[in-house]
Amino acid sequence: MKFSLAILASIVGSAMGQTGLFEVIGANGNYTTLVALAQQANITALLDTLSTLNSKVTIFGPTDDAFAALGDALDNLTNTELVGILYGHAVAGEYTAKDVHDAGCVVLDAINGNKIKAEFVETGDHGDHDHRSLHEGMVHINDFHVAHADLNGTEGLFHGIEGVLTADNFSPCPAPAPAPSGDSDGTAASVVGASVAMIASIVSAFAF
């Protein structure tokens, strides 16, 4: 059944001229390790399944250099441990760089239960927060710089980051964070067609 859903999602996406998220990531050229690990852990099949439910995710993916900095730390992981690490880089819903810019700092719940801090860091004093632009700062995820933002695929959004996210490198926002909007117009974020709980249940079916 899982295999059929993946094939169906691929056929539907191709027919509609849509590009899968990991196809977009792979075409960038800076995330070959992430793509290989995702295929090994069956994450791509999970995304195909989510796309059939019209559910979106946001992935914060480490660059090849970020994974290389870990040395051989990933070599001896079980598949279950690898899945847990990768799910620590994904959240339910779509969050753009502009959403983070507008909020200033938000804390998001990763699919594996970890917390992720998304923060807009200004590069200088630009006065009124409401009138600053994305060009006046940068987005950080758990204090790692975002190398590539807002890559869009069938299943959601991707932001490339210069580090590997863990529970140990999370720190709270400097001040109480507002609820993340998830939408550039400030409306409440939602996972279309499925709740976070539903995504978690789907995730458990792929974690082996």
Helices and strands as residue ranges (DSSP letters): H 2-15, H 21-28, H 32-40, H 43-52, E 57-62, H 64-68, H 79-87, E 90-92, H 97-103, E 105-109, E 115-122, G 129-131, G 134-136, E 137-141, E 144-153, E 156-161, G 167-169, H 196-206
